[in-house]
Amino acid sequence: MPRTRFRYQIVMESLTVPVKVPESLASLERKERFNYRSTHHLTTNGFYEFLNWFDERAWYPLGRIVGGTVYPGLMVTAGLIHYILNLLHVTVHIRDVCVFLAPVFSGLTAISTFLLTRELWNQGAGLLAACFIAIVPGYISRSVAGSFDNEGIAIFALQFTYYLWVSAWGGYVFIINLIPLHVFVLLLMQRFSRRLYIAYSTFYIVGLVLSMQIPFVGFQPIRTSEHMAAAGVFALLQAYAFLQYLKDRLTRQEFQTLFFLGVSLAAGVVFLTVIYLTYTGYIAPWSGRFYSLWDTG
């Protein structure tokens, strides 16, 4: 019986693939055409016109307000490269920039993977990691010429962010939770330093302010549960830094007592505040993307 069920599953999947693959490719092509059209509009009319642009050809027949429904990083990156090339008198059409953007960034991804792994282990491991990232089928499908989608530059951005963070020792939904977790573990290990304080405070404040400038993001960084860990660690880090400042001005016994009470009070206040704001509806609960991490079925 199990063998029969397995054969049935193989047959059904074999029949599904020829239908699903062209459907997925058609969906990708539509998305890439929209991304190219948006980038062309951005380079032709400017950023503010892009934010207020209503594309009547997307989501037909309803149309789409582009500025408030997309992450503009892909379009801005391609537009910026096009602007710099023309500034250097390298005449190139924006279409060509969009076509070759993903392959160029895939090469940069291999370099950033090498740098990250070398920082974590050694140069040999870095070379091996770069070779592996270069032959990953899933990434190849997203980095071929003409694949103009967010993943084309997002994978590089993730890898390079990891590298910059690790190289600053002593120091986006997944990144914004992994980095605070790293800082929290360092605090538990009593590895606090000025470099850690400056690195995380700069990362959190600048990242928060810049991300809120994107209309599609808006106030999500301060009103969604996915971002509360970063905010909580930021508050905890400020309290920890203040207690370290008082360390030289108190006796050892006084400092230990104040340190325990201060850190416990700060952690408790942050935790209870998040629970209260979530209960009252000011902070949105965890999204399905977060729960999908634990869905192994």
C-alpha positions as CSV (number, residue, x, y, z in Angstrom):
1,M,0.0,0.0,0.0
2,P,2.7,2.6,0.8
3,R,4.5,1.7,-2.5
4,T,1.3,2.3,-4.4
5,R,0.7,5.6,-2.7
6,F,4.3,6.6,-3.5
7,R,3.8,5.8,-7.2
8,Y,0.5,7.7,-7.3
9,Q,2.3,10.7,-5.8
10,I,5.0,10.5,-8.4
11,V,2.5,10.3,-11.2
12,M,0.5,13.3,-9.9
13,E,3.6,15.4,-9.5
14,S,4.8,14.5,-12.9
15,L,1.5,15.7,-14.4
16,T,1.5,18.9,-12.3
17,V,5.0,20.1,-13.2
18,P,4.4,20.7,-16.9
19,V,1.4,22.9,-15.9
20,K,2.9,24.6,-13.0
21,V,6.3,25.6,-14.5
22,P,4.9,27.6,-17.4
23,E,2.4,29.2,-15.1
24,S,5.2,30.3,-12.7
25,L,7.4,31.5,-15.6
26,A,4.5,33.6,-16.9
27,S,4.0,35.1,-13.5
28,L,7.7,35.9,-13.2
29,E,7.6,37.5,-16.6
30,R,4.7,39.7,-15.7
31,K,6.4,40.8,-12.5
32,E,9.7,41.6,-14.2
33,R,7.9,43.6,-16.9
34,F,6.2,45.6,-14.2
35,N,9.5,46.2,-12.4
36,Y,11.1,47.3,-15.7
37,R,8.2,49.7,-16.5
38,S,8.4,51.1,-13.0
39,T,12.2,51.7,-13.3
40,H,11.8,53.3,-16.7
41,H,9.1,55.7,-15.2
42,L,11.5,56.5,-12.3
43,T,14.4,57.4,-14.5
44,T,12.3,59.3,-16.9
45,N,10.1,61.3,-14.5
46,G,12.0,61.4,-11.2
47,F,11.5,59.8,-7.8
48,Y,8.6,61.9,-6.5
49,E,6.6,61.3,-9.7
50,F,7.4,57.6,-9.3
51,L,5.9,57.6,-5.7
52,N,2.7,59.2,-7.0
53,W,2.5,57.2,-10.2
54,F,-0.8,55.4,-10.9
55,D,-0.1,52.5,-13.3
56,E,-3.3,51.7,-15.1
57,R,-1.7,48.6,-16.8
58,A,-1.0,46.8,-13.6
59,W,-3.6,44.8,-11.7
60,Y,-5.9,45.4,-14.7
61,P,-8.6,46.7,-14.7
62,L,-8.2,48.2,-11.3
63,G,-4.8,49.8,-11.8
64,R,-2.1,50.2,-9.1
65,I,-0.8,53.1,-7.1
66,V,2.9,52.1,-7.4
67,G,4.6,54.3,-4.8
68,G,2.5,52.9,-1.9
69,T,2.5,49.2,-2.9
70,V,6.2,48.4,-3.8
71,Y,9.6,48.3,-2.1
72,P,11.4,50.7,-4.3
73,G,15.0,49.5,-3.6
74,L,15.2,47.5,-6.9
75,M,14.1,50.4,-9.0
76,V,16.2,53.0,-7.2
77,T,19.3,50.8,-7.4
78,A,18.9,50.3,-11.2
79,G,18.1,54.0,-11.6
80,L,21.1,55.1,-9.6
81,I,23.5,52.8,-11.6
82,H,22.0,54.2,-14.8
83,Y,22.5,57.8,-13.6
84,I,26.1,57.2,-12.6
85,L,27.0,55.5,-15.9
86,N,25.5,58.4,-17.9
87,L,27.3,60.8,-15.6
88,L,30.5,59.1,-16.6
89,H,29.5,59.4,-20.3
90,V,28.9,55.7,-20.6
91,T,25.7,55.7,-22.7
92,V,23.5,52.8,-21.8
93,H,19.7,52.3,-21.9
94,I,17.9,51.6,-18.7
95,R,16.7,48.4,-20.2
96,D,20.2,47.1,-20.4
97,V,20.9,48.0,-16.8
98,C,17.8,46.1,-15.7
99,V,18.7,43.0,-17.8
100,F,22.3,42.7,-16.5
101,L,21.6,43.9,-12.9
102,A,21.0,40.4,-11.4
103,P,24.1,38.7,-13.0
104,V,26.4,41.6,-11.8
105,F,25.0,41.4,-8.2
106,S,25.3,37.6,-8.3
107,G,29.0,38.1,-8.7
108,L,29.0,40.5,-5.8
109,T,27.1,38.0,-3.8
110,A,29.8,35.4,-4.3
111,I,32.4,38.0,-3.1
112,S,30.4,38.9,0.0
113,T,29.9,35.3,0.8
114,F,33.6,34.7,0.6
115,L,34.3,37.7,2.9
116,L,31.7,36.6,5.4
117,T,32.9,33.0,5.6
118,R,36.5,34.1,5.8
119,E,35.7,36.4,8.7
120,L,33.9,33.5,10.5
121,W,36.4,30.7,9.7
122,N,39.3,31.1,7.2
123,Q,40.2,31.8,3.6
124,G,39.8,28.2,2.4
125,A,36.3,28.0,3.8
126,G,35.5,31.4,2.2
127,L,36.5,30.1,-1.2
128,L,34.4,27.0,-0.8
129,A,31.4,29.0,0.3
130,A,31.7,31.3,-2.7
131,C,31.8,28.2,-5.0
132,F,28.7,26.8,-3.4
133,I,26.7,30.0,-3.6
134,A,27.6,30.2,-7.3
135,I,26.0,26.9,-8.1
136,V,22.9,27.0,-6.0
137,P,20.0,26.3,-8.5
138,G,17.5,28.4,-6.6
139,Y,19.8,31.4,-6.7
140,I,20.8,30.8,-10.3
141,S,17.2,31.0,-11.4
142,R,16.9,34.4,-9.8
143,S,20.2,35.8,-11.1
144,V,20.2,35.1,-14.8
145,A,20.2,37.9,-17.3
146,G,16.7,39.4,-17.5
147,S,15.6,38.3,-14.1
148,F,14.8,41.7,-12.8
149,D,13.3,41.1,-9.4
150,N,14.0,41.9,-5.8
151,E,15.9,38.7,-5.1
152,G,18.5,39.8,-7.7
153,I,19.9,42.4,-5.3
154,A,18.3,41.2,-2.0
155,I,20.5,38.2,-1.5
156,F,23.7,40.3,-2.0
157,A,22.3,42.9,0.5
158,L,21.6,40.2,3.1
159,Q,25.1,38.6,2.7
160,F,26.9,41.9,2.8
161,T,24.9,43.1,5.8
162,Y,25.9,39.9,7.7
163,Y,29.5,40.5,6.7
164,L,29.5,44.2,7.8
165,W,27.9,43.2,11.1
166,V,30.3,40.3,11.8
167,S,33.3,42.4,10.8
168,A,32.2,45.1,13.3
169,W,32.3,42.7,16.3
170,G,33.5,44.3,19.5
171,G,31.4,45.5,17.7
172,Y,15.0,42.5,7.0
173,V,12.3,40.7,9.1
174,F,14.9,38.0,9.7
175,I,17.9,40.3,9.8
176,I,16.1,42.8,12.1
177,N,15.6,40.0,14.6
178,L,18.9,38.1,14.2
179,I,21.1,41.2,14.9
180,P,19.2,42.1,18.1
181,L,19.5,38.5,19.2
182,H,23.2,38.6,18.6
183,V,23.5,41.8,20.7
184,F,21.4,40.3,23.5
185,V,23.6,37.2,23.6
186,L,26.7,39.4,23.8
187,L,25.2,41.3,26.7
188,L,24.5,38.0,28.5
189,M,28.1,37.0,27.9
190,Q,29.2,40.3,29.3
191,R,30.8,41.3,26.0
192,F,29.5,44.8,26.1
193,S,31.8,47.5,24.6
194,R,31.6,51.0,23.2
195,R,32.0,49.6,19.6
196,L,29.0,47.3,20.2
197,Y,26.9,50.2,21.6
198,I,27.8,52.6,18.7
199,A,27.3,49.9,16.0
200,Y,23.9,48.8,17.2
201,S,22.6,52.2,18.1
202,T,23.6,53.6,14.7
203,F,22.2,50.6,12.9
204,Y,18.8,50.8,14.7
205,I,18.3,54.6,14.6
206,V,19.4,55.1,11.0
207,G,17.7,51.9,9.8
208,L,14.4,52.9,11.5
209,V,14.4,56.4,10.1
210,L,15.3,55.4,6.6
211,S,12.9,52.5,6.4
212,M,10.0,54.8,7.5
213,Q,10.6,57.0,4.5
214,I,9.3,54.2,2.2
215,P,5.5,54.7,1.8
216,F,4.9,51.0,1.7
217,V,6.6,50.5,5.0
218,G,5.4,53.6,6.8
219,F,5.0,53.1,10.6
220,Q,5.4,49.3,10.4
221,P,8.8,49.4,12.2
222,I,7.2,50.8,15.3
223,R,3.8,49.1,15.1
224,T,4.5,45.5,14.2
225,S,5.5,42.7,16.5
226,E,8.4,41.6,14.2
227,H,10.3,44.8,15.0
228,M,9.7,44.8,18.8
229,A,12.8,42.7,19.6
230,A,15.0,45.3,17.9
231,A,13.3,48.1,19.9
232,G,13.5,46.1,23.1
233,V,17.2,45.3,22.7
234,F,17.8,49.0,21.9
235,A,16.2,50.1,25.1
236,L,18.0,47.4,27.1
237,L,21.3,48.5,25.5
238,Q,20.8,52.1,26.6
239,A,20.0,51.0,30.2
240,Y,23.1,48.7,30.2
241,A,25.3,51.5,28.9
242,F,24.0,53.9,31.6
243,L,24.8,51.3,34.3
244,Q,28.3,50.8,32.9
245,Y,28.7,54.6,33.1
246,L,27.8,54.5,36.8
247,K,30.1,51.6,37.5
248,D,33.1,53.8,38.3
249,R,31.0,56.0,40.6
250,L,29.7,53.3,42.9
251,T,31.1,50.6,45.2
252,R,31.2,47.1,43.9
253,Q,28.3,46.0,46.1
254,E,26.2,49.1,45.2
255,F,26.8,48.5,41.5
256,Q,25.9,44.8,41.6
257,T,22.6,45.6,43.3
258,L,21.8,48.5,41.0
259,F,22.9,46.5,37.9
260,F,20.6,43.6,38.8
261,L,17.6,45.8,39.6
262,G,18.2,48.1,36.6
263,V,18.5,45.4,34.0
264,S,15.6,43.5,35.4
265,L,13.4,46.6,35.6
266,A,14.3,47.6,32.1
267,A,13.6,44.2,30.6
268,G,10.3,43.9,32.6
269,V,9.1,47.4,31.5
270,V,9.9,46.6,27.8
271,F,8.2,43.2,28.0
272,L,5.1,44.5,29.7
273,T,4.8,47.5,27.4
274,V,4.9,45.4,24.3
275,I,2.3,43.0,25.7
276,Y,0.0,46.0,26.6
277,L,0.4,47.7,23.3
278,T,-0.2,44.4,21.4
279,Y,-3.3,43.7,23.6
280,T,-4.7,47.2,22.9
281,G,-4.1,46.9,19.2
282,Y,-1.5,49.6,18.8
283,I,1.1,46.9,17.8
284,A,0.0,44.4,15.2
285,P,0.4,40.7,16.1
286,W,2.9,38.4,14.5
287,S,2.3,38.0,10.7
288,G,1.9,34.8,8.8
289,R,5.5,35.1,7.5
290,F,6.8,34.7,11.0
291,Y,4.6,31.7,11.7
292,S,5.7,30.1,8.5
293,L,9.2,29.7,10.0
294,W,7.8,27.1,12.4
295,D,5.6,25.4,9.8
296,T,7.7,22.3,9.0
297,G,4.8,20.3,7.7
